[in-house]
Amino acid sequence: MKVNREVRNGSIFWGVAIILAAVCLILSSLNVFSFEEYGLSPWKLFLAVLCVGWIAKIFVDRTYATIFLPIAGLFLLFQQTISILVGKGGADIIPVWIVILSAFLLVAGVGMVIPKDKRRILGIDVNHPGRSEIYLNAENDLSDASIDDIAGSVRVYITNKDKYPGHGRIKVSDIAGRVVIQIPKNWLVINTVEDCVGRVVIPHQDETVCDQVINIDCEDIAGTVEVEFV
């Protein structure tokens, strides 16, 4: 089976991040160096790596409006350290609620400025606020469809199934959320799964009754990706 290179590269990044977190924990427990001196901890560094990875993925996927969320996360993680470095003794520079609210307001504002046909925010259909449903046209959208979700709940439906040309591909990237994809039961799912502390559910199929093929590439971190056959 051919492994999707983008999914594989993502797996390598997160694998390295987890290894670095483990190394930081070991070094800290051995008192090789102290994180506490600068208001740091191994978990803060690990979460910072995740935020940096999130920023990198935003540029790859061109979901630029969401970049304020990981930036806000980095600021909150290192606010105490920044405060120490600027001589404020570790006191909060900006209240947490202001940082979080500002980040979401910036995401919403920038998302509205971006032309509708180019909006892609967290894998949600941003042209219809409040909805977490995505409809893919089997005739046009499945040649290289991409679903991105972060801490959300997304359901994916396929329309115009009778005009499916065959051998499509859906790339799913989920972080701490839930993505459910409805696939016609006569379509054989060929999957590539990269899972880290998550759950990917693809029911068993009888290949003898399948007359179409679709590839699903899953990259899941601490979330759930499910395929439902209908």
C-alpha positions as a Markdown table, in Angstrom:
| # | Residue | x | y | z |
|---|---|---|---|---|
| 1 | Met | 0.0 | 0.0 | 0.0 |
| 2 | Lys | 1.3 | 3.4 | -0.9 |
| 3 | Val | 1.8 | 5.6 | 2.1 |
| 4 | Asn | 0.8 | 9.2 | 1.8 |
| 5 | Arg | 4.0 | 11.3 | 2.3 |
| 6 | Glu | 2.2 | 14.3 | 4.0 |
| 7 | Val | 0.7 | 12.0 | 6.6 |
| 8 | Arg | 4.0 | 10.2 | 7.1 |
| 9 | Asn | 5.9 | 13.5 | 7.6 |
| 10 | Gly | 3.3 | 14.6 | 10.1 |
| 11 | Ser | 3.8 | 11.3 | 12.0 |
| 12 | Ile | 7.5 | 11.8 | 12.1 |
| 13 | Phe | 7.1 | 15.4 | 13.5 |
| 14 | Trp | 4.8 | 14.3 | 16.3 |
| 15 | Gly | 6.9 | 11.3 | 17.1 |
| 16 | Val | 10.0 | 13.5 | 17.5 |
| 17 | Ala | 8.0 | 15.9 | 19.7 |
| 18 | Ile | 7.0 | 13.1 | 22.0 |
| 19 | Ile | 10.5 | 11.7 | 22.2 |
| 20 | Leu | 11.8 | 15.2 | 23.1 |
| 21 | Ala | 9.2 | 15.5 | 25.8 |
| 22 | Ala | 10.3 | 12.2 | 27.3 |
| 23 | Val | 14.0 | 13.3 | 27.2 |
| 24 | Cys | 13.1 | 16.6 | 29.0 |
| 25 | Leu | 11.2 | 14.6 | 31.7 |
| 26 | Ile | 14.2 | 12.3 | 32.2 |
| 27 | Leu | 16.8 | 15.2 | 32.4 |
| 28 | Ser | 14.6 | 17.1 | 34.8 |
| 29 | Ser | 14.1 | 14.2 | 37.1 |
| 30 | Leu | 17.9 | 13.6 | 37.1 |
| 31 | Asn | 18.4 | 17.3 | 38.1 |
| 32 | Val | 20.6 | 17.8 | 35.0 |
| 33 | Phe | 19.0 | 21.2 | 34.7 |
| 34 | Ser | 16.1 | 23.1 | 36.3 |
| 35 | Phe | 13.1 | 24.3 | 34.4 |
| 36 | Glu | 11.6 | 25.9 | 37.4 |
| 37 | Glu | 14.2 | 28.6 | 37.5 |
| 38 | Tyr | 12.7 | 30.3 | 34.5 |
| 39 | Gly | 9.1 | 29.4 | 35.3 |
| 40 | Leu | 9.2 | 26.4 | 32.8 |
| 41 | Ser | 8.3 | 22.8 | 33.0 |
| 42 | Pro | 8.7 | 19.8 | 30.8 |
| 43 | Trp | 5.0 | 19.8 | 30.0 |
| 44 | Lys | 5.1 | 23.5 | 29.0 |
| 45 | Leu | 7.9 | 22.7 | 26.6 |
| 46 | Phe | 6.0 | 19.7 | 25.2 |
| 47 | Leu | 2.8 | 21.8 | 24.7 |
| 48 | Ala | 5.0 | 24.5 | 23.1 |
| 49 | Val | 6.3 | 22.0 | 20.5 |
| 50 | Leu | 2.6 | 21.1 | 19.7 |
| 51 | Cys | 1.8 | 24.7 | 19.2 |
| 52 | Val | 4.8 | 25.2 | 16.9 |
| 53 | Gly | 3.7 | 22.1 | 15.0 |
| 54 | Trp | 0.2 | 23.5 | 14.8 |
| 55 | Ile | 1.6 | 26.8 | 13.3 |
| 56 | Ala | 3.6 | 24.8 | 10.7 |
| 57 | Lys | 0.5 | 22.9 | 9.7 |
| 58 | Ile | -1.5 | 26.1 | 9.4 |
| 59 | Phe | 1.0 | 27.3 | 6.8 |
| 60 | Val | 0.9 | 23.9 | 5.0 |
| 61 | Asp | -2.9 | 23.8 | 4.9 |
| 62 | Arg | -3.2 | 27.6 | 4.3 |
| 63 | Thr | -5.7 | 28.0 | 7.2 |
| 64 | Tyr | -4.1 | 31.3 | 8.1 |
| 65 | Ala | -6.9 | 32.7 | 10.1 |
| 66 | Thr | -6.4 | 30.1 | 12.9 |
| 67 | Ile | -2.8 | 31.1 | 13.5 |
| 68 | Phe | -3.9 | 33.3 | 16.4 |
| 69 | Leu | -4.9 | 30.3 | 18.5 |
| 70 | Pro | -1.5 | 28.6 | 18.7 |
| 71 | Ile | 0.2 | 32.0 | 19.1 |
| 72 | Ala | -2.2 | 32.7 | 22.1 |
| 73 | Gly | -1.3 | 29.2 | 23.4 |
| 74 | Leu | 2.4 | 30.0 | 23.2 |
| 75 | Phe | 1.9 | 33.3 | 25.0 |
| 76 | Leu | 0.0 | 31.7 | 27.8 |
| 77 | Leu | 2.6 | 29.0 | 28.2 |
| 78 | Phe | 5.5 | 31.4 | 28.5 |
| 79 | Gln | 3.8 | 34.4 | 30.0 |
| 80 | Gln | 5.4 | 33.8 | 33.3 |
| 81 | Thr | 8.8 | 33.4 | 31.7 |
| 82 | Ile | 8.4 | 36.6 | 29.7 |
| 83 | Ser | 7.3 | 38.4 | 32.9 |
| 84 | Ile | 10.5 | 37.2 | 34.6 |
| 85 | Leu | 12.7 | 38.3 | 31.7 |
| 86 | Val | 11.1 | 41.8 | 31.6 |
| 87 | Gly | 11.5 | 42.2 | 35.3 |
| 88 | Lys | 7.9 | 41.8 | 36.5 |
| 89 | Gly | 8.7 | 38.9 | 38.7 |
| 90 | Gly | 6.5 | 36.3 | 37.1 |
| 91 | Ala | 3.2 | 38.3 | 37.3 |
| 92 | Asp | 0.7 | 37.9 | 34.5 |
| 93 | Ile | 1.2 | 40.5 | 31.9 |
| 94 | Ile | -2.3 | 40.1 | 30.3 |
| 95 | Pro | -5.3 | 38.3 | 31.9 |
| 96 | Val | -5.9 | 34.8 | 30.5 |
| 97 | Trp | -9.5 | 35.5 | 29.5 |
| 98 | Ile | -8.4 | 38.5 | 27.4 |
| 99 | Val | -5.8 | 36.5 | 25.6 |
| 100 | Ile | -8.2 | 33.7 | 24.8 |
| 101 | Leu | -11.1 | 36.1 | 23.8 |
| 102 | Ser | -8.8 | 38.2 | 21.6 |
| 103 | Ala | -7.5 | 35.1 | 19.8 |
| 104 | Phe | -11.0 | 33.9 | 18.9 |
| 105 | Leu | -12.1 | 37.4 | 17.9 |
| 106 | Leu | -9.0 | 37.7 | 15.6 |
| 107 | Val | -9.8 | 34.2 | 14.1 |
| 108 | Ala | -13.4 | 35.3 | 13.4 |
| 109 | Gly | -12.4 | 38.7 | 12.1 |
| 110 | Val | -9.7 | 37.5 | 9.8 |
| 111 | Gly | -11.9 | 34.6 | 8.6 |
| 112 | Met | -14.6 | 37.2 | 7.6 |
| 113 | Val | -12.0 | 39.2 | 5.7 |
| 114 | Ile | -10.7 | 36.2 | 3.7 |
| 115 | Pro | -12.8 | 35.7 | 0.5 |
| 116 | Lys | -15.5 | 33.0 | 1.0 |
| 117 | Asp | -14.1 | 30.6 | -1.6 |
| 118 | Lys | -10.8 | 30.6 | 0.2 |
| 119 | Arg | -12.0 | 30.2 | 3.8 |
| 120 | Arg | -10.8 | 27.1 | 5.6 |
| 121 | Ile | -10.9 | 27.2 | 9.4 |
| 122 | Leu | -10.6 | 24.1 | 11.6 |
| 123 | Gly | -12.2 | 22.0 | 8.9 |
| 124 | Ile | -15.6 | 23.6 | 9.5 |
| 125 | Asp | -17.8 | 25.1 | 6.8 |
| 126 | Val | -17.1 | 28.7 | 7.7 |
| 127 | Asn | -19.6 | 29.9 | 5.1 |
| 128 | His | -22.3 | 28.7 | 7.4 |
| 129 | Pro | -21.4 | 29.7 | 11.0 |
| 130 | Gly | -22.3 | 27.3 | 13.8 |
| 131 | Arg | -22.4 | 24.2 | 11.5 |
| 132 | Ser | -19.9 | 21.4 | 11.8 |
| 133 | Glu | -21.0 | 19.6 | 8.7 |
| 134 | Ile | -19.0 | 19.2 | 5.4 |
| 135 | Tyr | -20.6 | 18.1 | 2.2 |
| 136 | Leu | -18.3 | 16.7 | -0.5 |
| 137 | Asn | -19.5 | 16.3 | -4.1 |
| 138 | Ala | -18.4 | 12.9 | -5.3 |
| 139 | Glu | -18.1 | 14.1 | -8.9 |
| 140 | Asn | -15.7 | 17.0 | -8.2 |
| 141 | Asp | -14.5 | 17.1 | -4.6 |
| 142 | Leu | -12.9 | 13.7 | -3.9 |
| 143 | Ser | -9.9 | 13.9 | -6.1 |
| 144 | Asp | -7.9 | 15.3 | -3.2 |
| 145 | Ala | -10.3 | 16.4 | -0.4 |
| 146 | Ser | -8.9 | 17.6 | 2.9 |
| 147 | Ile | -10.6 | 17.7 | 6.3 |
| 148 | Asp | -8.9 | 19.5 | 9.2 |
| 149 | Asp | -10.3 | 19.5 | 12.7 |
| 150 | Ile | -8.9 | 20.8 | 16.0 |
| 151 | Ala | -10.9 | 20.1 | 19.2 |
| 152 | Gly | -14.2 | 20.1 | 17.3 |
| 153 | Ser | -16.8 | 17.7 | 16.0 |
| 154 | Val | -17.2 | 17.3 | 12.3 |
| 155 | Arg | -19.5 | 15.1 | 10.2 |
| 156 | Val | -18.7 | 14.6 | 6.5 |
| 157 | Tyr | -21.3 | 13.7 | 4.0 |
| 158 | Ile | -20.8 | 12.7 | 0.3 |
| 159 | Thr | -23.3 | 13.8 | -2.2 |
| 160 | Asn | -23.9 | 13.0 | -5.9 |
| 161 | Lys | -22.6 | 9.4 | -5.3 |
| 162 | Asp | -23.8 | 8.0 | -8.6 |
| 163 | Lys | -21.3 | 10.3 | -10.5 |
| 164 | Tyr | -18.2 | 9.3 | -8.5 |
| 165 | Pro | -15.4 | 8.7 | -11.0 |
| 166 | Gly | -13.6 | 6.3 | -8.6 |
| 167 | His | -10.2 | 6.2 | -6.8 |
| 168 | Gly | -10.7 | 9.4 | -4.8 |
| 169 | Arg | -8.8 | 10.5 | -1.7 |
| 170 | Ile | -9.8 | 12.1 | 1.6 |
| 171 | Lys | -7.1 | 13.4 | 3.9 |
| 172 | Val | -8.2 | 13.7 | 7.5 |
| 173 | Ser | -6.2 | 15.6 | 10.1 |
| 174 | Asp | -7.7 | 15.6 | 13.6 |
| 175 | Ile | -6.3 | 16.9 | 16.9 |
| 176 | Ala | -8.4 | 16.2 | 20.1 |
| 177 | Gly | -11.6 | 16.2 | 18.1 |
| 178 | Arg | -14.1 | 13.9 | 16.4 |
| 179 | Val | -14.5 | 13.4 | 12.7 |
| 180 | Val | -17.2 | 11.1 | 11.3 |
| 181 | Ile | -17.2 | 10.3 | 7.6 |
| 182 | Gln | -20.2 | 8.7 | 5.9 |
| 183 | Ile | -19.1 | 6.4 | 3.0 |
| 184 | Pro | -21.4 | 4.4 | 0.7 |
| 185 | Lys | -21.2 | 0.8 | 1.7 |
| 186 | Asn | -20.3 | -0.3 | -1.8 |
| 187 | Trp | -17.1 | 1.8 | -1.7 |
| 188 | Leu | -14.0 | -0.1 | -0.6 |
| 189 | Val | -12.0 | 2.0 | 1.8 |
| 190 | Ile | -8.2 | 1.8 | 1.5 |
| 191 | Asn | -6.7 | 3.5 | 4.5 |
| 192 | Thr | -3.5 | 4.9 | 5.8 |
| 193 | Val | -3.6 | 5.6 | 9.5 |
| 194 | Glu | -1.2 | 7.5 | 11.7 |
| 195 | Asp | -2.6 | 7.6 | 15.2 |
| 196 | Cys | -1.2 | 9.0 | 18.4 |
| 197 | Val | -3.1 | 8.4 | 21.6 |
| 198 | Gly | -6.4 | 8.5 | 19.6 |
| 199 | Arg | -8.9 | 6.2 | 18.0 |
| 200 | Val | -9.6 | 5.4 | 14.4 |
| 201 | Val | -12.6 | 3.2 | 13.6 |
| 202 | Ile | -13.1 | 1.7 | 10.1 |
| 203 | Pro | -15.5 | -1.2 | 10.1 |
| 204 | His | -14.7 | -4.4 | 8.3 |
| 205 | Gln | -15.9 | -4.6 | 4.7 |
| 206 | Asp | -16.8 | -7.5 | 2.4 |
| 207 | Glu | -14.7 | -6.6 | -0.7 |
| 208 | Thr | -16.7 | -8.8 | -3.0 |
| 209 | Val | -19.7 | -6.4 | -2.8 |
| 210 | Cys | -17.6 | -3.3 | -3.4 |
| 211 | Asp | -17.5 | -1.8 | -6.9 |
| 212 | Gln | -15.7 | 1.5 | -6.1 |
| 213 | Val | -12.5 | 2.5 | -4.2 |
| 214 | Ile | -11.7 | 5.4 | -2.0 |
| 215 | Asn | -8.5 | 6.2 | -0.1 |
| 216 | Ile | -8.7 | 7.7 | 3.4 |
| 217 | Asp | -5.5 | 9.0 | 4.9 |
| 218 | Cys | -5.9 | 9.6 | 8.7 |
| 219 | Glu | -3.6 | 11.6 | 10.9 |
| 220 | Asp | -5.1 | 11.5 | 14.4 |
| 221 | Ile | -3.7 | 12.9 | 17.7 |
| 222 | Ala | -5.7 | 12.3 | 20.9 |
| 223 | Gly | -9.0 | 12.4 | 18.9 |
| 224 | Thr | -11.4 | 10.1 | 17.1 |
| 225 | Val | -11.9 | 9.4 | 13.4 |
| 226 | Glu | -14.8 | 7.1 | 12.4 |
| 227 | Val | -16.1 | 5.8 | 9.1 |
| 228 | Glu | -19.8 | 5.0 | 8.8 |
| 229 | Phe | -21.0 | 2.9 | 5.9 |
| 230 | Val | -24.4 | 3.9 | 4.6 |
